[in-house]
Amino acid sequence: LVDPESLQGTAVRGDGITLTLAVPTTSAVDEWAQRLGAAGVSLEKEPTLNHRYQIYHIFFRSPDGHLVEVQCFLSKHWPGISKLRRSMLTSGLFGLGLGMGLGL
């Protein structure tokens, strides 16, 4: 579900399907943006701080046209976020997942 208020001033429009990928750091969001750009993928929303939800994120389209968001939770108040960050950083899931299925 894409929050219309968070999309004000952007060209991002949902189509009923939004895939959100959580990454452990803001630099990981920036890395996604750089890698996608290098692969010729247009961003629907450049790396942006969303003050309302305390996330740093980007939006782009999957090869089949669905909206994809890559985000980093910034607030320590998000349930389980510290555990999620530790898990992602220590398991190597972030490194393995970068670009999987996107041909990157």
Summary of the structure (lengths in Angstrom):
residues: 104
radius of gyration: 13.4
end to end distance: 25.9
largest distance: 37.0
contacts: 253
relative contact order: 0.22
helix: 32%
strand: 26%
